[in-house]
Amino acid sequence: MWAKLKSFFKNRWVLSAIGLLVLSLLIWFAGDAIAIYDARPLGSTGARLGLIALIILGFAAWEGFKHFRAWRANKAMLAALSGGGEASNAALSQREVAELKKRFDDALSTLKTARFEDKSGGRNFLYQLPWYMFIGAPGSGKTTALVNSGLRFPLSEKTGSKDLQIKGVGGTRNCDWWFTDEAVLLDTAGRYTTQSSNQEVDAAAWGGFLNLLKRFRPRQPLNGAIITLSVADLYAQNADERADYARSVRARIQELYKTLGQRFPLYVMVTKCDLLAGFSEFCADMGREARAQVWGMTFPFQADAKAEAAAGLFDKEFDALVDRLNLRLLTRMEEERDPQRRATIFAFPQQVAGLKGLVRSFLDEVFQSSAFSEEPMLRGVYLTSGTQEGSPIDRVLGNISRAYGLELQVLPPAASSGRSYFLTRLMRDVVFGESDLGGRSAEIERRASRIAFAGYTVLGLGTLALLAGWAVSFVRNQALVTEVAAATPALTQQAAAIPKLPAGDVRDPLPALEALNALPVAPSKRQDSVALTQRLGLYQGDKLGSQVDSSYQGLLRDAFLPRVALRLEQQVRSADSPEVRYEALKAYLMLYDPKHLVPEELEAWVNADWENDASLRADQQALSKHLNAALKRLPLEMVLPIDRNLVDETRRQLAQAPLAQRVFNRLMRMGVRDLPDFKLSEGAGPSASLAFVRASGKPITEGVSALFTRKGYDKAYLGTAKTLVPQLVEEEAWVLGPQASGGGGLKAVPKVMDDVQRLYLNEYIKAWDALLGDIRLKPTPDLNASVQLMTLLSAGDSPLRQLLQAVTKETKLATGAATSATGVAAGQIDRAASAIKERIGGLLGDPKLAAGDGMMKPEAMVEKHFEKLHQMVAGQPAPLDAVLAVLKEYEVFLRGNQEAMARGSAPQPDSMIKAKILGEADRMAPPVGPMLKALFVAASVQGDAGKKDALGAAIGGAAAGAKAALEGRYPFARGAAKEMGLDDFSNLFKPGGTLDTLVKTQLQGAIDTNGATWKALAPNGVALVKDADVANLQRASVIREAFFPGGSPTPKVQANLVLTKVEDGVGEVNITVDGQLTKLIPGANQGVAINWPSTNPSPQIRISLLLANKTEGPSASYEGSWAVFRLVDAMRQEGGDATRMVLALMVGDRKITFELRSGSVRNPLRLPELAQFKLPNG
C-alpha cells in the first residue's frame, strides 16, 4: 500500500499537477497583494484567472510540444527501421520470407503505438527508452543472455509470437532488436565485432548501423554497451586469438565513441560460466531470487577516471568473489551427498579463480589508456549463465593431467535446466539503473551548452538591463519632478501678467500657454509614447500632467477663448462683405451655442482669420494649436458674456442680403475634392501640347475647375446643393434668428435652390468662355511648322476636333442631365433633406416650381450659349469636318508650293484657296474661326517669306552665272579695259535669255511689269522681290528692247554719226571703221554709218584730223568689240534728243561736234540703263 502511494506521488504528472495547483492558489490568494506603486496588475479576478489559465495552457503546450517531438522522432526512427524489413535471404523459402515479412509488419505496427512506463510512472515512446548494445564475438552468448535475462518483452505478449525479438530490422538480417518495457537492447551480429568474415562488408554494415543510430537518436544514441566474453572462447582460444579479439572489441568501442560522439558506460559480461566444471552443482541449491542476484563487481564511478584504473581494481574484486565462493564451499559440501558431485563442487572455486588471468588480460588489452583514443568508461565485470548447455571445462584437472601426464576424463554434457543465473538484477538494477550515466553527444551537448549559455547570458543581461532601466527611470522621473517644480514660479508669474478682460490681444495668454505646453508632462507631450527608460513602473508624468492639464485648460477657458470671442466680435463689426460678416457671426454664435457648435468649422474660420492678419502670422502655429486644444473639451465654458446688441444688429443687416448668393459663395469655397478639373491637355488629346497654348500664359494642364464640369454638375453641385440649401436654410434660422430671409423657413428651399442654380450656371458659362477665349493655336516660327500644325489639326484624331467634342460634352447639361436642382427641391430634398420634407408635409407641392416636361430646363441656358460650338461637331459629317478638309487642302497646296520652290519653279498663287478657307473660317464660331484665320494668315506670311527666299535664290542663281562675265567689264564698268563678251551679253540680255526667262517664269506673279515702273508684288504685306532687283530687271528689259530689236536673238545696233561742226583750223575729219576710211568735209553734212556688232574680228575706230594747212592733226583710236560704245562714251552730249543727239568730241585740243542719229528713242549707244544696270543679287 505504502509502496503504491509512494509510486503515485513520484509520478511526474502527479508532481506537475501539484505544482500547478500550488502556483494557482498562490496567484489566486496572493496576486492582489502584488503592487507596482499604485498599480496592481493582478488586482482583478479576471487578471488572476487569466494568468492562471496562461500558465496552465503554457505548461500544456510545452508538454504537448515535447510529446509531439518524441512522437515525430519515434515515427521517423521506425520508418527508417522498416526500410530493410523486406530484404529477403536467398537461403529462405518464399513461404518463410512471406511469414517473416508478416511478422515484421505486425511488429512495427505495434511499436508505432506502443508506450512504455518509466521509473516515474510516465509513459514513453520507444524512442524515449534507454538503448543498449551487445558487443561480442559470434557464439559468445549474447542472445542466450537476453533470452534468459528474466526481462519482460511486451512485443511478444502483444503479437503472441514465441520470438522475443525483431529480426533484420534496419536493413540487415544480422542485428536483432529486443524491446523490453525498460530498455531497447541491440543484439549485433558477432561478425560486426570481429569483422573476420568479410572485413570490408562488415565494416560498412557496422558503420551504416551506427549512422542510423546517430540519425534518429542524435542526442543520446546509446545509454551503454555490454561486452560479452564467453568462457568457452577464453578456454578455447590461444593467447594470440584472445588478444586479437580484445583488440577488435577495443576498436568497436572506439568506433562507437567516435561515430556516435558520446561516451557511455561499458559492462563486461563473462557468459557461459556454466561451462566451468562444478557450476551447476555448486549453484544447484539457488532459488529464483538467488539466481537473479548480481555476481560480479561494479567499479566506483568517477566521470574522469581512467578505464585501466578500474581494471586495476579487478584483481582485488575478483579475489573477493572467489573468497565468497570459498565461504560457501563448506555449506555446499555438507549438503551434497554424491561424492563425485562433491568433488566437483570442491574444485569450483579453483575453476573460477582460473578465469582471473584470462579476464584480466582481456581487460588490460581493451581498456588500456591511449592519448589517441577516447577513454572507455568501464563500469564493471559480471559473471553470468544464460542456460546450461555443453560439456563443462575442468581446467584444474586439465592442468594437473598435463602436469603429471594423466588421462583427462571428459565430463558429460550438462543437461539444460532452462535457468539463467546472475542476469535479471544485473540488467535491471545495474545496467538499466545507470541509464543516466550515458553521456550525451558531444556535438549536441556543445550546441545545447551554447544555447544554454546564450539563454543565461540573455537572462543575465536582461536582468542587468532591467536594473539599469529602473535606475535610469528613477533618475529621469526625479529630474522630471524637479523640472516641473522649478518651472512653477515662472508659470505663476506669466499667468498673473495676462491683462484683465476685456482688454488685451489674443496673443496675451500665449507665453503662459506655451510655457505650460512646453513642460514634458504637458498633454501634448504625453500623447506621444513615453520613453521606456522613463517608465518601467516609475513614470510620474501622469500625476504631474493632470495638474498641468488642469492649469492649461483653465488658461484656455479664462484667457484664451474670451479673446477669441472678442476678435470674432471685431470681425463681425468690421467685415467688408456680407458673406464674411455672416460667417464671422456664425463662428461667434458657435462659441456660445453648444447645440450648433461644429468644432472643425469654427477652427477653420478662426485660423483663416489669423492667416489673413500679418501681425499674427508669426504666432499662427501656436495659436492654432491652442485653439484646437480648447475645442476638444466640450461643451465650451465661456466666461465672457455674449454681446446681444451686436448679434441683433448684425442679424438685421445680414437679413437684407439674398440667401442664394450666400449659398453660392459657400459652394465656391467648398469646391470639389474628389473630381478632376477639366484640363486642356486632356480634353484635346495627347497632341494638345503640339497644337494649343494659352493667351494668358497659363499652362495647358490647367483648364476649368471640376465644379464647372459635367461630372461636377451631376455629382458635386446637384448633390451638394440639395443638401447644402436646406442645411443653410436651417442654419440661417439660428444664425440670423427671426431676421432670416427664408421667411417661412423650409418653404423657401425651392426658390433658393433655383436662384442658386442660375448663379451657378452663369458662372459655369463664364468659366468656359474664359477658357475658350484664352485658347490659341501654338505659334509657328516658319512655314514648315505651320504645315505640320495643319497636318495635326486636319488628322483623324485632330486635337481641335477632340477639344470641341470635349467642350460640347462638358457644356451639354440639359441633354441627359440629372434632375435639375429645382426639380430636386420640389420632388425630393433627397437623403439629408428627406427628414425636412416629412416635417413640412405638402408645402413643397407647388407645380410652378417644378421643372415640368413642358418647361425649359435651367441647364438649357448653358447649351443655348454654346449652341454654335455644339453645331460644329454635330451630325455626320459635322461642319467642322468640312473646315478641316479645307485646312487639309491648304496644307497640300502649301506642300506643293514648297516642293515647286525647292525645284526652282514658281509657286502657285493662293488666291482661290485663300478665299475658300476664309469663307469656311467665317462660318465657324469662336474660337475656331479666329484660330483658323490666324493660322492662315501666319502660313500665308510664312509662305510669302518662303517664296521671297526662293525667288531671291533663283535671282541669285541666275546672276551668279553672269557675274564673272559682267562685273568689272565694259560697258558696265566704265573705263574698264576688259570687255564683256558679246556672247555673254547676248545670253544674259537677249529675248529668252537668262534674265528674260527669269522674269517670265520664276518671277511671274512676283513683279508687276505693267506700269512704267516695275514693282514688286506683296500679296500678304511682304514684298517677294527686292526693289533694287526689280529696278535692275526692268533695266535689263530696256537693254533687251534696245539691243535686240524685234526679238532678234543677236544684238543689232544701227546709227549714223554725222559731222556737224569743227573748230577753226580743221580742214577734214577722217573716220576709219574696221579699216574702211571715210573722209568728212566740214559743212558738207557728211557722216559714217555704224553697224554693231562689227564683223571684223579686231574691231577698231580711229578718228584723225587734217588741219586746214594740210598738216595732220591729232587723232583718237578705240578698239575692241565695244569700240563704238567707247567712242560715244568719250563724247559729251551738248543737245538734241534721243534720236538726234548732239555730241562733242575732243580730239587732242580740237573740238569736233557730231550728231548721232538713231531710229529709236532708246539709243543703244547712249542708253542710260546700260550704265545703271547692276546684276540682281536676290
Residue pairs with C-beta under 8 A, 6 or more apart in sequence:
7 121
8 14
8 121
9 15
10 119
10 120
10 121
11 120
11 121
11 122
12 120
12 121
12 122
13 121
13 122
14 121
16 59
20 55
20 56
20 59
23 55
24 52
24 55
24 56
27 42
27 48
27 51
27 52
27 55
28 48
28 52
31 42
31 43
31 47
31 48
31 51
32 40
32 42
32 43
32 48
34 40
34 41
34 42
36 537
37 537
37 538
39 537
41 47
42 48
42 51
70 124
70 125
70 127
70 128
71 125
73 125
73 127
73 216
73 217
74 112
74 125
74 126
74 127
74 128
75 112
76 216
77 126
77 127
77 216
77 217
78 108
78 111
78 112
78 126
80 170
80 212
80 215
80 216
81 108
81 169
81 170
81 177
82 104
82 108
82 169
83 170
83 171
84 168
84 169
84 170
84 171
84 172
85 101
85 104
85 105
85 108
85 168
85 169
86 101
86 104
87 168
87 171
87 172
87 173
88 97
89 97
89 173
92 100
100 167
100 168
103 159
103 161
103 163
104 166
104 167
104 168
104 169
106 159
107 155
107 159
107 166
108 166
110 155
110 158
110 159
111 126
111 155
111 179
114 125
114 126
114 154
114 155
114 158
114 179
115 123
115 124
115 125
116 123
116 124
116 125
116 126
116 128
116 129
116 154
116 181
116 182
117 123
117 124
117 181
118 124
118 128
118 129
126 179
126 184
127 216
127 217
129 182
129 183
129 184
130 182
130 183
130 184
130 223
130 224
130 432
130 435
130 438
131 183
131 184
131 185
131 186
131 213
131 217
131 221
131 222
131 223
132 183
132 184
132 185
132 186
132 222
132 223
132 224
132 225
132 226
132 431
133 185
133 186
133 188
133 222
133 224
133 225
133 226
133 256
134 142
134 145
134 146
134 185
134 186
134 187
134 188
134 225
134 226
134 228
135 188
135 192
135 193
135 225
135 226
135 227
135 228
135 249
135 252
135 253
136 142
136 190
136 193
136 227
136 228
136 229
136 230
136 249
136 271
137 190
137 193
137 194
137 228
137 230
137 233
137 245
137 248
138 189
138 190
138 191
138 194
139 190
139 230
139 232
139 233
140 190
140 228
140 229
140 230
140 233
140 271
140 272
141 228
141 230
141 271
141 272
141 384
141 386
142 187
142 188
142 190
142 226
142 228
142 271
143 176
143 187
144 271
144 272
144 386
144 387
145 228
145 269
145 271
145 384
145 386
145 420
145 423
146 164
146 165
146 178
146 185
146 187
147 164
147 386
147 387
148 386
148 387
148 418
148 419
148 420
148 423
149 386
149 420
149 423
149 424
149 427
150 292
150 420
150 423
150 424
150 427
151 180
151 181
151 182
151 424
151 427
151 428
152 180
152 181
152 182
153 164
153 165
153 178
153 179
153 180
153 181
154 179
154 180
154 181
155 161
155 164
155 166
155 179
156 162
156 163
156 164
164 178
165 176
165 177
165 178
165 179
165 187
166 176
166 177
166 179
167 173
167 176
168 175
169 175
169 176
169 177
170 177
170 209
170 212
171 208
171 212
172 189
172 205
172 209
174 188
174 189
174 191
174 192
174 205
175 186
175 187
175 188
175 189
175 192
175 209
176 186
176 187
177 184
177 185
177 186
177 187
178 184
178 185
178 186
178 187
179 185
182 428
182 432
183 223
183 431
183 432
183 435
188 206
188 209
191 197
191 202
192 202
192 205
192 206
192 209
192 252
193 248
193 249
193 252
194 244
194 245
194 248
195 202
195 203
195 206
195 248
196 202
206 252
206 255
207 255
207 259
210 221
210 255
210 256
210 259
210 260
211 259
213 221
213 222
213 260
214 221
214 259
214 260
214 261
214 441
218 441
218 444
219 440
219 441
219 444
220 262
220 438
220 439
220 440
220 441
221 260
221 262
221 441
222 256
222 260
222 262
222 264
222 438
223 264
223 265
223 435
223 436
223 437
223 438
224 264
224 265
224 266
224 267
224 379
224 431
224 434
224 435
224 437
224 438
225 253
225 256
225 264
225 265
225 266
225 267
226 266
226 267
226 269
226 431
227 249
227 253
227 266
227 267
227 268
227 269
227 366
228 269
228 271
229 268
229 269
229 270
229 271
229 359
229 362
230 270
230 271
230 272
231 270
231 271
231 272
231 273
231 275
231 276
231 355
231 393
232 272
232 275
232 390
232 393
233 242
233 245
234 242
234 355
234 358
234 359
234 362
235 275
235 358
235 393
235 395
237 245
239 361
242 358
242 361
242 362
243 361
243 365
245 362
246 361
246 362
246 365
246 366
247 365
249 366
250 365
250 366
250 367
250 376
253 266
253 366
253 376
254 373
254 374
256 264
257 263
257 373
257 374
257 376
258 374
260 441
261 441
261 442
261 443
261 444
262 438
262 439
262 440
262 441
262 442
263 374
263 375
263 377
263 439
264 377
264 437
264 438
264 439
265 377
265 378
265 379
265 434
265 437
265 438
266 307
266 367
266 376
266 377
266 378
266 379
267 379
267 380
267 382
267 430
267 431
268 359
268 362
268 363
268 378
268 380
268 381
268 382
269 382
269 384
269 426
270 296
270 355
270 359
270 381
270 382
270 383
270 384
271 384
271 385
271 386
272 385
272 386
272 390
273 279
273 352
273 383
273 384
273 385
273 421
273 422
274 280
274 385
274 387
274 388
274 389
274 390
274 392
274 414
274 421
275 390
275 391
275 392
275 393
276 348
276 351
276 352
276 355
276 392
276 393
276 395
277 344
277 347
277 348
277 351
277 392
277 393
277 394
277 395
277 396
277 397
277 411
278 344
278 345
278 346
278 347
278 348
278 351
278 392
278 394
279 348
279 351
279 385
279 388
279 392
280 388
280 392
280 414
280 417
281 332
281 336
281 341
281 344
281 345
281 348
282 325
282 328
282 332
282 344
282 345
282 348
283 291
283 421
285 332
285 335
286 421
291 419
291 420
291 421
291 422
291 424
292 422
292 423
292 424
292 425
293 422
293 425
294 382
294 422
294 425
294 426
294 429
294 430
295 321
295 382
295 383
295 384
295 421
295 422
296 321
296 380
296 381
296 382
296 383
296 422
296 426
297 313
297 314
297 317
297 318
297 320
297 321
297 380
297 381
297 382
298 379
298 380
298 430
299 310
299 313
299 317
299 378
299 379
299 380
301 379
301 437
306 369
306 375
307 367
307 368
307 369
307 375
307 376
307 377
307 378
308 364
308 367
308 368
308 369
310 367
310 378
310 379
311 360
311 363
311 364
311 367
311 378
314 359
314 360
314 363
314 381
315 356
315 360
317 381
318 355
318 356
318 359
318 360
318 381
319 356
321 352
321 383
322 349
322 352
322 353
322 356
325 348
325 349
325 352
326 349
329 345
329 346
329 348
329 349
332 345
333 342
333 345
333 346
336 342
336 345
347 394
347 396
347 397
350 396
351 394
351 395
351 396
352 383
354 395
354 396
355 383
359 381
363 378
363 381
366 376
367 376
367 378
369 375
377 437
379 430
379 434
379 437
380 430
382 422
382 426
382 430
383 422
384 420
384 421
384 422
384 423
384 426
385 420
385 421
385 422
385 423
386 420
386 423
387 416
387 417
387 418
387 419
387 420
388 414
388 415
388 416
388 417
388 419
389 413
389 414
389 416
390 413
390 414
391 410
391 411
391 412
391 413
391 414
392 411
392 414
394 408
394 411
397 408
397 409
398 408
400 406
401 407
401 408
402 408
439 445
440 448
466 536
469 532
469 533
469 536
470 536
470 538
472 533
473 533
473 534
473 535
473 536
473 537
473 538
473 539
474 538
476 531
476 533
476 534
477 534
477 538
477 539
477 540
477 541
480 520
480 521
480 534
480 540
480 541
480 544
481 540
481 544
483 519
483 520
484 519
484 520
484 521
484 544
484 548
487 515
487 519
490 515
491 512
491 515
491 516
491 551
494 511
494 512
494 515
495 512
495 551
495 555
495 559
497 511
497 512
498 504
498 508
498 509
498 512
498 555
498 559
499 508
501 559
501 562
501 563
501 566
501 639
501 640
502 562
502 566
502 640
504 563
505 563
506 560
506 563
506 564
506 566
506 567
506 616
506 623
507 616
507 619
507 623
508 559
508 563
509 555
509 556
509 559
509 560
509 563
509 626
510 619
510 622
510 623
510 626
512 555
512 559
513 552
513 555
513 556
513 560
513 622
513 626
514 622
516 522
516 548
516 551
516 552
516 555
517 523
517 524
517 525
517 552
517 625
517 626
519 525
519 548
520 541
521 540
521 541
521 544
521 545
521 548
522 545
522 548
522 549
522 552
523 545
523 548
523 549
523 552
523 629
524 625
524 629
526 541
526 542
526 545
530 539
530 541
534 541
552 629
553 633
556 626
556 629
556 630
556 633
557 630
557 637
557 639
558 639
560 626
560 627
560 630
561 591
561 630
561 636
561 638
561 639
561 640
562 638
562 639
562 640
564 591
564 606
564 627
564 630
565 588
565 591
565 592
565 638
565 640
565 642
566 640
567 606
567 609
568 584
568 587
568 588
568 591
568 606
569 588
569 643
569 646
571 580
571 584
571 588
571 609
572 581
572 584
572 585
572 588
572 646
572 650
573 646
575 581
575 584
578 653
578 654
578 657
578 662
579 661
579 662
579 665
581 650
581 653
581 654
582 654
582 657
582 662
582 735
583 605
584 605
584 609
585 647
585 650
585 651
585 654
585 735
586 605
586 731
586 735
587 601
587 602
587 605
587 606
588 642
588 647
589 596
589 647
589 734
589 735
590 596
590 597
590 598
590 601
590 602
591 597
591 602
591 636
591 638
592 638
592 642
593 734
594 634
594 635
594 636
596 731
596 734
597 634
597 635
597 636
599 631
599 632
599 634
602 631
603 624
603 627
603 628
603 631
606 627
607 620
607 623
607 624
607 627
610 616
610 617
610 620
610 623
610 624
611 617
611 620
616 623
630 636
651 735
651 736
651 737
651 738
651 739
652 739
654 736
654 739
655 736
655 739
655 740
655 741
657 741
658 741
658 755
659 728
659 729
659 732
659 741
659 742
659 748
659 752
660 752
660 755
660 756
660 759
661 759
662 728
663 721
663 724
663 725
663 728
663 752
663 756
664 756
664 759
664 760
664 763
666 724
666 728
667 707
667 717
667 720
667 721
667 724
667 756
667 760
668 707
668 763
670 720
670 724
671 705
671 706
671 707
672 705
672 706
672 707
672 712
672 716
675 706
675 709
675 711
675 712
675 715
675 716
676 706
677 702
677 703
677 704
677 705
677 706
677 709
678 703
678 704
678 705
678 706
678 708
678 709
678 771
678 806
678 810
679 700
679 701
679 702
679 703
680 688
680 692
680 694
680 700
680 701
680 702
680 703
680 771
680 775
680 803
681 688
681 689
681 699
681 700
681 701
681 703
682 688
682 806
683 703
683 802
683 803
683 806
683 807
683 810
684 691
684 692
684 700
684 799
684 800
684 802
684 803
684 806
685 797
685 799
685 802
685 803
687 792
687 797
687 799
688 700
688 799
688 803
689 700
690 778
690 789
690 792
690 799
691 777
691 778
691 789
691 792
691 793
691 799
691 800
692 700
692 775
692 776
692 777
692 778
692 799
692 803
693 700
693 775
693 776
693 777
693 778
693 779
694 700
694 702
694 774
694 775
694 776
695 773
695 774
695 775
695 776
696 774
698 774
703 771
704 767
704 768
704 771
704 810
705 712
705 767
706 712
706 716
707 716
707 717
708 763
708 764
708 767
708 768
709 810
710 809
710 810
710 812
710 813
713 764
713 813
713 817
713 818
713 859
714 817
714 818
717 760
717 821
718 818
718 819
718 821
718 824
721 753
721 756
721 757
721 760
721 821
721 824
722 753
722 821
722 824
722 825
722 828
722 829
722 830
722 832
722 833
723 830
723 831
723 832
723 833
725 749
725 752
725 753
725 756
725 825
726 746
726 749
726 829
726 832
726 833
726 836
727 832
729 742
729 745
729 746
729 748
729 749
729 752
730 745
730 746
730 836
732 740
732 741
732 742
733 740
733 742
733 745
741 748
742 748
742 752
744 843
745 840
746 836
746 839
746 840
746 843
747 840
747 843
747 844
749 825
749 829
749 833
749 836
749 844
750 822
750 825
750 826
750 844
750 846
750 849
751 849
753 821
753 822
753 824
753 825
754 821
754 822
754 825
754 849
754 858
756 821
757 820
757 821
757 822
757 858
758 858
758 861
761 813
761 858
761 859
761 861
761 862
764 811
764 813
764 862
765 861
765 862
765 865
765 866
768 807
768 810
768 811
768 866
769 865
772 807
772 869
772 926
772 927
773 926
773 927
775 803
775 927
775 931
776 927
776 931
776 934
777 789
777 793
777 931
777 934
777 935
778 789
779 938
780 786
780 788
780 789
780 935
780 938
780 939
780 942
782 942
782 945
782 946
783 894
783 898
783 939
783 942
783 943
783 945
783 946
784 898
786 894
786 935
786 938
786 939
786 942
787 891
787 894
787 895
787 898
787 939
789 935
790 887
790 888
790 890
790 891
790 894
790 935
790 939
791 891
792 798
792 799
793 799
793 800
793 884
793 887
793 935
794 884
794 885
794 887
794 888
794 891
798 884
800 880
800 884
800 928
800 931
801 873
801 880
801 884
804 869
804 872
804 873
804 880
804 928
805 873
807 866
807 869
808 866
808 869
808 870
808 873
811 862
811 863
811 865
811 866
811 869
811 870
812 862
812 863
812 870
813 859
813 860
813 862
813 863
814 857
814 859
814 860
814 862
814 863
815 863
817 857
817 859
819 827
819 851
820 851
820 857
820 858
820 859
821 858
822 849
822 850
822 851
822 858
823 850
823 851
824 830
825 844
825 849
826 844
826 845
826 846
826 847
826 849
826 850
826 851
827 850
828 834
828 837
829 836
829 837
829 844
837 844
851 857
851 858
863 870
868 925
869 925
869 928
871 879
871 925
872 878
872 879
872 880
872 883
872 924
872 925
872 928
873 879
873 880
879 923
879 924
880 924
880 928
882 920
883 920
883 921
883 923
883 924
883 928
883 932
886 913
886 916
886 917
886 920
887 917
887 932
887 935
889 913
889 916
889 917
890 910
890 913
890 917
890 936
890 939
893 908
893 910
893 913
894 939
894 943
896 908
897 907
897 908
897 910
897 943
897 946
897 947
898 946
900 906
900 907
900 908
901 907
901 946
901 947
901 950
902 950
904 950
904 954
904 957
904 1002
905 1001
905 1002
906 1001
906 1002
906 1003
906 1004
906 1005
906 1006
907 943
907 946
907 947
907 950
909 1005
909 1019
910 940
910 943
910 1019
911 1019
914 936
914 940
917 932
917 936
918 933
918 936
920 932
921 928
921 929
921 930
921 932
921 933
921 936
922 929
923 929
924 932
937 1020
940 1019
940 1020
941 1020
941 1021
941 1022
943 1020
944 1018
944 1019
944 1020
944 1022
944 1024
945 1022
947 1006
947 1024
948 1022
948 1023
948 1024
948 1025
951 1002
951 1003
951 1006
951 1024
951 1025
951 1178
952 1025
952 1026
952 1029
952 1178
953 1178
954 998
954 1002
954 1003
954 1178
955 998
955 1003
955 1025
955 1029
955 1176
955 1177
955 1178
956 1176
956 1177
956 1178
957 1178
958 994
958 995
958 998
958 1176
959 1175
959 1176
959 1177
959 1178
961 994
962 984
962 987
962 988
962 994
962 1175
963 1175
965 980
965 981
965 984
965 985
965 988
966 972
966 980
966 984
966 988
966 1175
967 973
967 1175
968 976
968 978
969 976
969 978
969 979
969 980
970 976
970 977
970 978
970 979
970 980
970 1120
970 1122
970 1125
970 1126
971 979
971 980
971 1122
971 1125
971 1129
971 1170
971 1171
972 980
972 1170
972 1171
972 1173
972 1174
974 1129
974 1171
979 1120
979 1121
979 1122
980 1122
981 1121
982 1051
982 1093
982 1121
985 1043
985 1051
986 993
986 1044
986 1049
986 1050
986 1051
987 993
987 994
988 994
988 995
988 1036
989 995
989 996
989 1036
989 1039
989 1040
989 1043
989 1044
989 1051
990 996
990 1040
990 1044
990 1048
990 1049
990 1050
990 1051
991 1040
991 1044
991 1047
991 1048
991 1049
992 1049
993 1040
995 1033
995 1036
995 1037
995 1040
996 1036
996 1037
996 1040
998 1033
999 1007
999 1009
999 1033
999 1037
1003 1025
1003 1033
1005 1017
1006 1016
1006 1017
1006 1024
1006 1025
1007 1014
1007 1015
1007 1016
1007 1017
1007 1024
1007 1025
1007 1030
1007 1033
1008 1014
1008 1015
1008 1016
1008 1017
1009 1034
1009 1037
1013 1034
1014 1030
1014 1031
1014 1033
1014 1034
1014 1037
1015 1030
1016 1023
1016 1024
1016 1025
1016 1026
1016 1027
1016 1029
1016 1030
1017 1023
1017 1024
1017 1025
1018 1024
1026 1176
1026 1178
1028 1174
1028 1176
1029 1176
1029 1177
1029 1178
1032 1173
1032 1174
1032 1175
1032 1176
1033 1176
1035 1169
1035 1172
1035 1173
1036 1173
1038 1162
1038 1167
1038 1169
1039 1167
1039 1169
1039 1170
1039 1173
1041 1162
1042 1053
1042 1160
1042 1162
1042 1163
1042 1164
1042 1167
1042 1169
1042 1170
1043 1051
1043 1052
1043 1053
1043 1164
1044 1050
1044 1051
1044 1052
1045 1052
1045 1160
1050 1093
1051 1092
1051 1093
1052 1092
1053 1090
1053 1091
1053 1092
1053 1093
1053 1124
1053 1164
1053 1165
1054 1089
1054 1090
1054 1091
1054 1092
1054 1158
1054 1159
1055 1089
1055 1090
1055 1156
1055 1157
1055 1158
1055 1159
1055 1163
1055 1165
1056 1087
1056 1088
1056 1089
1056 1090
1056 1156
1056 1157
1057 1071
1057 1087
1057 1088
1057 1090
1057 1154
1057 1155
1057 1156
1057 1157
1058 1085
1058 1086
1058 1087
1058 1154
1058 1155
1058 1157
1059 1069
1059 1080
1059 1082
1059 1084
1059 1085
1059 1086
1059 1087
1059 1152
1059 1153
1059 1154
1060 1085
1060 1142
1060 1153
1060 1154
1060 1155
1061 1082
1061 1152
1061 1153
1062 1069
1062 1082
1062 1150
1062 1151
1062 1152
1062 1153
1063 1150
1063 1151
1063 1152
1064 1108
1065 1107
1065 1108
1065 1109
1065 1150
1066 1082
1066 1105
1066 1106
1066 1107
1066 1108
1066 1113
1066 1150
1066 1152
1067 1082
1067 1106
1067 1107
1067 1108
1067 1109
1067 1110
1068 1079
1068 1080
1068 1081
1068 1082
1068 1105
1068 1106
1069 1079
1069 1080
1069 1082
1069 1103
1069 1104
1069 1105
1069 1106
1069 1152
1070 1077
1070 1078
1070 1079
1070 1080
1070 1102
1070 1103
1070 1104
1070 1105
1070 1106
1071 1077
1071 1078
1071 1080
1071 1088
1071 1101
1071 1102
1071 1103
1072 1078
1072 1100
1072 1101
1072 1102
1072 1103
1072 1104
1073 1088
1073 1090
1073 1094
1073 1100
1073 1101
1074 1094
1074 1095
1074 1096
1074 1099
1074 1100
1074 1101
1075 1096
1075 1100
1078 1086
1078 1088
1080 1086
1080 1087
1080 1088
1087 1154
1087 1155
1087 1157
1090 1124
1090 1165
1092 1124
1092 1125
1092 1164
1092 1165
1093 1099
1093 1121
1094 1121
1094 1123
1094 1124
1098 1119
1099 1119
1099 1120
1099 1121
1099 1123
1099 1124
1100 1117
1100 1118
1100 1119
1100 1123
1101 1117
1101 1118
1101 1119
1101 1123
1101 1124
1101 1127
1102 1115
1102 1116
1102 1117
1102 1118
1103 1115
1103 1116
1103 1117
1103 1127
1103 1145
1103 1147
1103 1152
1104 1112
1104 1113
1104 1114
1104 1115
1104 1147
1105 1112
1105 1113
1105 1114
1105 1115
1105 1147
1105 1148
1105 1150
1105 1152
1106 1112
1106 1113
1107 1113
1113 1147
1113 1148
1113 1150
1114 1147
1114 1148
1114 1149
1114 1150
1115 1147
1115 1148
1116 1130
1116 1145
1116 1147
1116 1148
1118 1124
1118 1126
1118 1127
1118 1130
1120 1126
1124 1165
1125 1165
1127 1145
1128 1143
1128 1156
1128 1165
1128 1166
1130 1145
1131 1143
1131 1144
1131 1145
1131 1154
1131 1156
1132 1143
1132 1144
1132 1145
1133 1141
1133 1142
1133 1143
1133 1144
1133 1166
1134 1142
1134 1143
1134 1144
1134 1153
1135 1141
1135 1142
1136 1142
1136 1155
1136 1156
1137 1161
1138 1158
1138 1160
1138 1161
1138 1162
1138 1163
1138 1166
1139 1157
1139 1158
1139 1159
1139 1160
1139 1161
1139 1163
1140 1155
1140 1156
1140 1157
1141 1155
1141 1156
1141 1157
1141 1158
1141 1163
1141 1166
1142 1153
1142 1154
1142 1155
1143 1153
1143 1154
1143 1155
1143 1156
1143 1166
1144 1151
1144 1152
1144 1153
1144 1154
1145 1151
1145 1152
1145 1153
1145 1154
1146 1152
1156 1163
1156 1165
1156 1166
1158 1164
1158 1165
1164 1170
